[in-house]
Amino acid sequence: MIFPSIFAIAVGVLMIGQWSFFYLSGQIPELETEPYRILFHLAGEFATAVALIVGGAGLLMGQSWASWLYMVAMGMLLYTMIVSPGYFAQRGQWPFVGMFAFLLILAIVSIILVA
């Protein structure tokens, strides 16, 4: 279960890194235009990232609780990977849409490997 573990941890860390970068570089205009919506969205993103990191680490350490947490985290991630590309598609940022499609495929593969 090395691939699923590393995938979950990497995606969780990258999610936190991406949002931190966007925030620090002033690239979240919704903080001004739709502050409540984006704060709820960010809460969901960070909860997903933390669940991925903890679930992936638990799998690596062979913890008995890790499989169910991993599956919950992957469900959260699947939702994000289906919903989030719409934002980028609306803006015509197709490389981001492609990135989400690629990550969706990797997520499905990792779920199959754990199940």
DSSP file (Angstrom, degrees, kcal/mol; ACC not computed):
  #  RESIDUE AA STRUCTURE BP1 BP2  ACC     N-H-->O    O-->H-N    N-H-->O    O-->H-N    TCO  KAPPA ALPHA  PHI   PSI    X-CA   Y-CA   Z-CA
    1    1 A M     >        0   0    0      0, 0.0     4,-1.7     0, 0.0     5,-0.2   0.000 360.0 360.0 360.0  29.0    0.0    0.0    0.0
    2    2 A I  H  >  +     0   0    0      2,-0.2     4,-2.9     1,-0.2     5,-0.3   0.950 360.0  50.6 -67.3 -48.6    2.9    2.3   -0.6
    3    3 A F  H  > S+     0   0    0      1,-0.2     4,-3.0     2,-0.2     5,-0.2   0.948 111.7  46.2 -58.5 -50.9    1.4    4.1   -3.6
    4    4 A P  H  > S+     0   0    0      0, 0.0     4,-2.4     0, 0.0    -1,-0.2   0.907 115.0  48.4 -58.6 -39.5   -1.9    4.9   -2.0
    5    5 A S  H  X S+     0   0    0     -4,-1.7     4,-2.5     2,-0.2     5,-0.2   0.956 115.2  42.3 -63.9 -51.0   -0.1    6.1    1.2
    6    6 A I  H  X S+     0   0    0     -4,-2.9     4,-2.9     1,-0.2     5,-0.2   0.898 113.9  53.4 -64.6 -40.5    2.4    8.3   -0.7
    7    7 A F  H  X S+     0   0    0     -4,-3.0     4,-2.7    -5,-0.3     5,-0.3   0.940 111.0  46.0 -58.3 -48.8   -0.4    9.6   -3.0
    8    8 A A  H  X S+     0   0    0     -4,-2.4     4,-2.5    -5,-0.2    -2,-0.2   0.934 115.6  45.0 -62.5 -47.2   -2.6   10.6   -0.1
    9    9 A I  H  X S+     0   0    0     -4,-2.5     4,-2.6    -5,-0.2     5,-0.2   0.934 114.8  48.5 -63.6 -45.1    0.2   12.3    1.8
   10   10 A A  H  X S+     0   0    0     -4,-2.9     4,-2.8    -5,-0.2    -2,-0.2   0.926 113.2  46.2 -62.1 -45.9    1.5   14.1   -1.3
   11   11 A V  H  X S+     0   0    0     -4,-2.7     4,-2.5    -5,-0.2    -1,-0.2   0.916 112.9  50.7 -64.7 -41.9   -1.9   15.4   -2.4
   12   12 A G  H  X S+     0   0    0     -4,-2.5     4,-1.9    -5,-0.3    -2,-0.2   0.933 113.6  44.2 -60.2 -46.6   -2.7   16.5    1.2
   13   13 A V  H  X S+     0   0    0     -4,-2.6     4,-2.6     1,-0.2    -2,-0.2   0.914 114.1  50.3 -64.6 -42.7    0.6   18.4    1.5
   14   14 A L  H  X S+     0   0    0     -4,-2.8     4,-3.1    -5,-0.2    -1,-0.2   0.855 106.9  54.8 -66.0 -34.1    0.2   19.9   -2.0
   15   15 A M  H  X S+     0   0    0     -4,-2.5     4,-2.3     2,-0.2     5,-0.2   0.943 111.5  44.1 -62.6 -46.4   -3.3   21.1   -1.3
   16   16 A I  H  X S+     0   0    0     -4,-1.9     4,-2.2     1,-0.2    -2,-0.2   0.918 115.7  48.8 -63.8 -42.4   -2.1   23.0    1.8
   17   17 A G  H  X S+     0   0    0     -4,-2.6     4,-2.5     2,-0.2    -2,-0.2   0.905 110.5  50.3 -63.5 -42.4    0.8   24.3   -0.2
   18   18 A Q  H  X S+     0   0    0     -4,-3.1     4,-2.7     2,-0.2    -2,-0.2   0.940 113.8  43.5 -62.6 -48.4   -1.3   25.4   -3.1
   19   19 A W  H  X S+     0   0    0     -4,-2.3     4,-2.4     2,-0.2    -1,-0.2   0.866 113.3  52.3 -68.4 -35.1   -3.8   27.3   -1.0
   20   20 A S  H  X S+     0   0    0     -4,-2.2     4,-2.9    -5,-0.2     5,-0.2   0.926 111.4  47.2 -64.2 -43.6   -1.0   28.8    1.1
   21   21 A F  H  X S+     0   0    0     -4,-2.5     4,-2.2     2,-0.2     6,-0.2   0.939 112.0  49.7 -61.4 -47.8    0.7   30.0   -2.1
   22   22 A F  H  <>S+     0   0    0     -4,-2.7     5,-3.2     1,-0.2     6,-0.3   0.909 114.6  45.5 -58.7 -41.9   -2.6   31.4   -3.5
   23   23 A Y  H ><5S+     0   0    0     -4,-2.4     3,-1.6     3,-0.2    -2,-0.2   0.955 113.8  46.9 -66.6 -50.2   -3.2   33.3   -0.2
   24   24 A L  H 3<5S+     0   0    0     -4,-2.9    -1,-0.2     1,-0.3    -2,-0.2   0.788 114.2  48.2 -65.6 -27.5    0.3   34.7    0.2
   25   25 A S  T 3<5S-     0   0    0     -4,-2.2    -1,-0.3    -5,-0.2    -2,-0.2   0.329 114.5-115.2 -95.4   8.4    0.4   35.8   -3.4
   26   26 A G  T < 5S+     0   0    0     -3,-1.6    -3,-0.2    -4,-0.1    -2,-0.1   0.805  71.9 136.5  68.6  30.2   -3.1   37.5   -3.2
   27   27 A Q      < +     0   0    0     -5,-3.2    -4,-0.2    -6,-0.2     3,-0.1   0.018  43.3  85.6-101.9  27.8   -4.6   35.1   -5.7
   28   28 A I    >   +     0   0    0     -6,-0.3     3,-1.9    -5,-0.2     4,-0.3  -0.676  45.9 168.5-123.1  77.7   -7.9   34.5   -3.8
   29   29 A P  T >>  +     0   0    0      0, 0.0     3,-1.8     0, 0.0     4,-1.8   0.748  68.7  75.4 -62.6 -22.3  -10.1   37.4   -4.9
   30   30 A E  H 3> S+     0   0    0      1,-0.3     4,-2.4     2,-0.2     8,-0.3   0.702  77.3  74.6 -64.5 -18.1  -13.1   35.6   -3.4
   31   31 A L  H <4 S+     0   0    0     -3,-1.9    -1,-0.3     1,-0.2     8,-0.0   0.815 109.2  32.0 -62.0 -27.3  -11.8   36.7    0.0
   32   32 A E  H <4 S+     0   0    0     -3,-1.8    -2,-0.2    -4,-0.3    -1,-0.2   0.813 130.0  34.7 -93.2 -38.9  -13.1   40.2   -0.9
   33   33 A T  H  < S+     0   0    0     -4,-1.8    -3,-0.2     1,-0.2    -2,-0.2   0.829 137.1  11.7 -90.8 -33.9  -16.1   39.3   -3.1
   34   34 A E  S  X S+     0   0    0     -4,-2.4     4,-2.4    -5,-0.2     5,-0.3  -0.462  70.5 162.0-141.2  62.7  -17.5   36.1   -1.5
   35   35 A P  H  > S+     0   0    0      0, 0.0     4,-2.0     0, 0.0     5,-0.2   0.859  74.4  47.0 -61.3 -39.5  -15.7   35.8    1.9
   36   36 A Y  H  > S+     0   0    0      2,-0.2     4,-2.2     1,-0.2     5,-0.2   0.941 113.3  48.0 -68.3 -45.1  -18.2   33.4    3.5
   37   37 A R  H  > S+     0   0    0      1,-0.2     4,-2.3     2,-0.2    -1,-0.2   0.937 114.7  44.8 -60.6 -47.5  -18.3   31.0    0.6
   38   38 A I  H  X S+     0   0    0     -4,-2.4     4,-3.0    -8,-0.3    -1,-0.2   0.857 110.6  54.1 -70.2 -33.4  -14.6   30.8    0.1
   39   39 A L  H  X S+     0   0    0     -4,-2.0     4,-2.1    -5,-0.3    -1,-0.2   0.901 110.8  46.0 -66.7 -38.6  -13.9   30.4    3.9
   40   40 A F  H  X S+     0   0    0     -4,-2.2     4,-2.0     2,-0.2    -2,-0.2   0.903 113.4  50.5 -66.3 -40.0  -16.3   27.4    4.0
   41   41 A H  H  X S+     0   0    0     -4,-2.3     4,-2.3    -5,-0.2    -2,-0.2   0.934 110.6  48.6 -61.7 -46.1  -14.6   26.1    0.8
   42   42 A L  H  X S+     0   0    0     -4,-3.0     4,-2.9     1,-0.2     5,-0.3   0.874 107.2  55.7 -63.2 -37.6  -11.2   26.5    2.4
   43   43 A A  H  X S+     0   0    0     -4,-2.1     4,-2.3     1,-0.2    -1,-0.2   0.921 110.1  46.4 -60.1 -43.3  -12.3   24.7    5.5
   44   44 A G  H  X S+     0   0    0     -4,-2.0     4,-2.2     2,-0.2    -2,-0.2   0.893 112.4  50.1 -64.9 -40.3  -13.4   21.8    3.4
   45   45 A E  H  X S+     0   0    0     -4,-2.3     4,-2.5     2,-0.2    -2,-0.2   0.923 113.4  44.7 -64.8 -44.8  -10.1   21.8    1.5
   46   46 A F  H  X S+     0   0    0     -4,-2.9     4,-2.5     2,-0.2     5,-0.2   0.873 111.8  52.4 -70.4 -35.9   -8.0   21.9    4.6
   47   47 A A  H  X S+     0   0    0     -4,-2.3     4,-2.3    -5,-0.3    -1,-0.2   0.912 111.3  48.3 -63.1 -41.0  -10.1   19.2    6.3
   48   48 A T  H  X S+     0   0    0     -4,-2.2     4,-2.5     2,-0.2    -2,-0.2   0.931 111.5  49.8 -62.2 -46.1   -9.6   17.0    3.2
   49   49 A A  H  X S+     0   0    0     -4,-2.5     4,-2.4     1,-0.2    -2,-0.2   0.918 112.2  46.5 -60.9 -45.3   -5.8   17.7    3.2
   50   50 A V  H  X S+     0   0    0     -4,-2.5     4,-2.7     1,-0.2     5,-0.3   0.915 112.1  50.6 -65.1 -42.6   -5.5   16.8    6.9
   51   51 A A  H  X S+     0   0    0     -4,-2.3     4,-2.7    -5,-0.2     5,-0.3   0.898 111.2  49.7 -61.9 -39.9   -7.6   13.6    6.5
   52   52 A L  H  X S+     0   0    0     -4,-2.5     4,-2.7     2,-0.2     5,-0.2   0.927 112.7  46.3 -63.6 -45.2   -5.4   12.6    3.5
   53   53 A I  H  X S+     0   0    0     -4,-2.4     4,-2.4     2,-0.2     5,-0.2   0.938 117.3  42.2 -64.6 -47.3   -2.2   13.2    5.4
   54   54 A V  H  X S+     0   0    0     -4,-2.7     4,-2.5     2,-0.2    -2,-0.2   0.924 117.1  47.4 -68.0 -44.0   -3.3   11.4    8.5
   55   55 A G  H  X S+     0   0    0     -4,-2.7     4,-2.1    -5,-0.3    15,-0.3   0.919 114.1  47.0 -63.4 -43.4   -4.9    8.5    6.6
   56   56 A G  H  X S+     0   0    0     -4,-2.7     4,-2.2    -5,-0.3    -2,-0.2   0.912 113.4  48.0 -64.2 -43.0   -1.9    8.1    4.3
   57   57 A A  H  X S+     0   0    0     -4,-2.4     4,-1.9    -5,-0.2    -2,-0.2   0.899 110.1  53.2 -64.1 -40.0    0.5    8.1    7.3
   58   58 A G  H  <>S+     0   0    0     -4,-2.5     5,-2.6     1,-0.2     4,-0.4   0.899 107.9  50.3 -62.1 -40.3   -1.7    5.6    9.1
   59   59 A L  H ><5S+     0   0    0     -4,-2.1     3,-1.2     7,-0.2    -1,-0.2   0.926 109.1  51.8 -62.2 -44.1   -1.5    3.3    6.1
   60   60 A L  H 3<5S+     0   0    0     -4,-2.2    -1,-0.2     1,-0.3    -2,-0.2   0.866 112.0  46.2 -59.7 -36.4    2.2    3.6    6.0
   61   61 A M  T 3<5S-     0   0    0     -4,-1.9    -1,-0.3    -5,-0.1    -2,-0.2   0.451 113.0-119.4 -88.3  -0.1    2.5    2.7    9.7
   62   62 A G  T < 5 +     0   0    0     -3,-1.2    -3,-0.2    -4,-0.4     2,-0.2   0.797  48.8 172.3  70.8  28.6    0.0   -0.2    9.4
   63   63 A Q    > < -     0   0    0     -5,-2.6     3,-1.0    -6,-0.1     4,-0.4  -0.467  36.9-132.9 -73.5 142.3   -2.5    1.2   11.8
   64   64 A S  T 3  S+     0   0    0      1,-0.2     3,-0.3    -2,-0.2     4,-0.3   0.793 105.0  50.2 -66.4 -29.2   -5.8   -0.6   12.0
   65   65 A W  T 3> S+     0   0    0      1,-0.2     4,-1.7     2,-0.1    -1,-0.2   0.577  89.3  85.9 -83.5 -10.3   -7.9    2.6   11.7
   66   66 A A  H <> S+     0   0    0     -3,-1.0     4,-3.0    -8,-0.2    -7,-0.2   0.844  79.1  58.4 -67.7 -36.7   -6.1    3.8    8.7
   67   67 A S  H  > S+     0   0    0     -4,-0.4     4,-2.2    -3,-0.3    -1,-0.2   0.927 109.4  43.3 -62.2 -45.3   -8.1    2.1    5.9
   68   68 A W  H  > S+     0   0    0     -4,-0.3     4,-2.2     2,-0.2    -1,-0.2   0.910 116.2  47.6 -69.3 -39.1  -11.4    3.6    6.9
   69   69 A L  H  X S+     0   0    0     -4,-1.7     4,-2.9     2,-0.2    -2,-0.2   0.906 110.7  53.1 -65.8 -39.7   -9.9    7.1    7.4
   70   70 A Y  H  X S+     0   0    0     -4,-3.0     4,-2.7   -15,-0.3    -2,-0.2   0.928 109.6  48.1 -58.7 -45.6   -8.1    6.7    4.1
   71   71 A M  H  X S+     0   0    0     -4,-2.2     4,-2.1     2,-0.2    -1,-0.2   0.893 111.9  49.0 -65.4 -39.6  -11.4    5.9    2.3
   72   72 A V  H  X S+     0   0    0     -4,-2.2     4,-2.2     2,-0.2    -1,-0.2   0.942 112.9  48.2 -62.4 -46.2  -13.2    8.8    4.0
   73   73 A A  H  X S+     0   0    0     -4,-2.9     4,-2.4     1,-0.2    -2,-0.2   0.889 110.6  51.0 -61.8 -39.8  -10.4   11.1    2.9
   74   74 A M  H  X S+     0   0    0     -4,-2.7     4,-2.9     2,-0.2    -1,-0.2   0.865 107.5  53.2 -68.0 -34.9  -10.5    9.8   -0.6
   75   75 A G  H  X S+     0   0    0     -4,-2.1     4,-2.0     2,-0.2    -2,-0.2   0.919 110.0  48.1 -62.6 -42.6  -14.2   10.3   -0.8
   76   76 A M  H  X S+     0   0    0     -4,-2.2     4,-1.9     1,-0.2    -2,-0.2   0.912 113.0  48.8 -61.5 -42.2  -13.6   13.9    0.3
   77   77 A L  H  X S+     0   0    0     -4,-2.4     4,-2.9     2,-0.2    -2,-0.2   0.905 107.0  54.5 -66.5 -42.1  -10.9   14.2   -2.4
   78   78 A L  H  X S+     0   0    0     -4,-2.9     4,-1.4     1,-0.2    -1,-0.2   0.918 107.6  50.7 -58.6 -43.2  -13.1   12.7   -5.1
   79   79 A Y  H  X S+     0   0    0     -4,-2.0     4,-2.4     1,-0.2     3,-0.5   0.943 112.0  47.3 -58.0 -47.3  -15.7   15.4   -4.4
   80   80 A T  H  X S+     0   0    0     -4,-1.9     4,-2.7     1,-0.2    -2,-0.2   0.898 110.2  52.4 -61.2 -41.6  -13.1   18.1   -4.6
   81   81 A M  H  < S+     0   0    0     -4,-2.9    -1,-0.2     1,-0.2    -2,-0.2   0.712 113.3  44.2 -71.7 -19.5  -11.7   16.7   -7.8
   82   82 A I  H  < S+     0   0    0     -4,-1.4     4,-0.2    -3,-0.5    -2,-0.2   0.841 121.9  35.9 -88.3 -38.6  -15.1   16.6   -9.5
   83   83 A V  H >< S+     0   0    0     -4,-2.4     3,-1.3    -5,-0.2     4,-0.5   0.903 108.3  60.9 -83.0 -44.1  -16.2   20.1   -8.3
   84   84 A S  T >X S+     0   0    0     -4,-2.7     3,-1.2    -5,-0.3     4,-0.9   0.811  90.7  65.3 -61.9 -35.8  -13.0   22.2   -8.4
   85   85 A P  H 3> S+     0   0    0      0, 0.0     4,-3.0     0, 0.0    -1,-0.3   0.787  89.3  70.5 -60.3 -23.4  -12.2   21.9  -12.1
   86   86 A G  H <> S+     0   0    0     -3,-1.3     4,-2.4    -4,-0.2    -2,-0.2   0.877  94.1  54.6 -59.3 -37.7  -15.4   23.8  -12.9
   87   87 A Y  H <> S+     0   0    0     -3,-1.2     4,-0.9    -4,-0.5    -1,-0.2   0.928 113.5  40.7 -60.0 -46.1  -13.8   27.0  -11.5
   88   88 A F  H  <>S+     0   0    0     -4,-0.9     5,-2.8     2,-0.2     4,-0.3   0.858 112.6  54.2 -74.8 -35.4  -10.8   26.6  -13.8
   89   89 A A  H ><5S+     0   0    0     -4,-3.0     3,-1.4     1,-0.2    -2,-0.2   0.909 104.4  55.9 -62.7 -41.3  -12.9   25.6  -16.8
   90   90 A Q  H 3<5S+     0   0    0     -4,-2.4    -1,-0.2     1,-0.3    -2,-0.2   0.832 110.9  44.8 -58.9 -32.5  -15.1   28.7  -16.4
   91   91 A R  T 3<5S-     0   0    0     -4,-0.9    -1,-0.3    -3,-0.2    -2,-0.2   0.407 116.0-115.1 -92.2   0.3  -11.9   30.8  -16.6
   92   92 A G  T < 5 +     0   0    0     -3,-1.4     2,-1.4    -4,-0.3    -3,-0.2   0.733  67.8 143.6  73.1  22.1  -10.5   28.8  -19.6
   93   93 A Q    >>< +     0   0    0     -5,-2.8     4,-1.1     1,-0.2     3,-0.8  -0.608  17.7 168.2 -94.4  75.0   -7.6   27.5  -17.6
   94   94 A W  H 3>  +     0   0    0     -2,-1.4     4,-2.6     1,-0.2     5,-0.2   0.769  64.8  65.1 -67.7 -31.0   -7.6   24.0  -19.2
   95   95 A P  H 3> S+     0   0    0      0, 0.0     4,-2.1     0, 0.0    -1,-0.2   0.894 103.9  49.6 -58.9 -35.7   -4.2   22.8  -17.9
   96   96 A F  H <> S+     0   0    0     -3,-0.8     4,-2.2     2,-0.2    -2,-0.2   0.891 108.8  51.7 -67.5 -38.3   -5.7   22.9  -14.4
   97   97 A V  H  X S+     0   0    0     -4,-1.1     4,-2.0     1,-0.2    -1,-0.2   0.920 110.6  49.0 -62.5 -42.9   -8.7   21.0  -15.6
   98   98 A G  H  X S+     0   0    0     -4,-2.6     4,-2.5     2,-0.2    -2,-0.2   0.882 107.7  54.7 -62.5 -39.3   -6.4   18.4  -17.1
   99   99 A M  H  X S+     0   0    0     -4,-2.1     4,-2.6     1,-0.2    -1,-0.2   0.920 108.4  48.3 -60.9 -44.0   -4.4   18.2  -13.8
  100  100 A F  H  X S+     0   0    0     -4,-2.2     4,-2.2     2,-0.2    -1,-0.2   0.889 110.5  51.6 -64.9 -38.2   -7.6   17.4  -11.9
  101  101 A A  H  X S+     0   0    0     -4,-2.0     4,-1.9     2,-0.2    -2,-0.2   0.923 111.4  47.3 -63.7 -43.7   -8.6   14.7  -14.4
  102  102 A F  H  X S+     0   0    0     -4,-2.5     4,-2.1     1,-0.2    -2,-0.2   0.922 113.1  48.0 -63.0 -45.0   -5.1   13.1  -14.1
  103  103 A L  H  X S+     0   0    0     -4,-2.6     4,-2.5     1,-0.2    -1,-0.2   0.853 107.5  56.9 -65.1 -34.1   -5.3   13.2  -10.3
  104  104 A L  H  X S+     0   0    0     -4,-2.2     4,-2.3     2,-0.2    -1,-0.2   0.916 107.1  48.4 -62.4 -43.1   -8.9   11.8  -10.4
  105  105 A I  H  X S+     0   0    0     -4,-1.9     4,-2.3     1,-0.2    -2,-0.2   0.930 112.2  48.4 -62.4 -45.4   -7.5    8.8  -12.3
  106  106 A L  H  X S+     0   0    0     -4,-2.1     4,-2.4     1,-0.2    -2,-0.2   0.880 110.2  52.7 -62.7 -37.3   -4.7    8.3   -9.8
  107  107 A A  H  X S+     0   0    0     -4,-2.5     4,-2.2     2,-0.2    -1,-0.2   0.917 108.9  48.9 -64.4 -43.2   -7.2    8.6   -6.9
  108  108 A I  H  X S+     0   0    0     -4,-2.3     4,-2.2     1,-0.2    -2,-0.2   0.918 111.3  50.1 -64.2 -42.4   -9.4    5.9   -8.4
  109  109 A V  H  X S+     0   0    0     -4,-2.3     4,-2.0     1,-0.2    -1,-0.2   0.924 110.8  49.3 -59.9 -44.1   -6.4    3.6   -8.8
  110  110 A S  H  X S+     0   0    0     -4,-2.4     4,-1.5     1,-0.2    -1,-0.2   0.866 109.3  52.1 -67.3 -34.1   -5.3    4.2   -5.2
  111  111 A I  H  X S+     0   0    0     -4,-2.2     4,-2.6     1,-0.2     3,-0.2   0.927 108.7  50.7 -64.6 -44.1   -8.8    3.4   -3.9
  112  112 A I  H  < S+     0   0    0     -4,-2.2    -2,-0.2     1,-0.2    -1,-0.2   0.894 108.2  53.0 -60.6 -39.9   -8.8    0.2   -5.9
  113  113 A L  H  < S+     0   0    0     -4,-2.0    -1,-0.2     1,-0.2    -2,-0.2   0.829 114.7  40.7 -66.6 -31.2   -5.4   -0.8   -4.4
  114  114 A V  H  <        0   0    0     -4,-1.5    -2,-0.2    -3,-0.2    -1,-0.2   0.831 360.0 360.0 -85.0 -33.9   -6.6   -0.2   -0.8
  115  115 A A     <        0   0    0     -4,-2.6    -1,-0.2    -5,-0.2    -2,-0.2   0.485 360.0 360.0 -67.7 360.0  -10.1   -1.8   -1.3
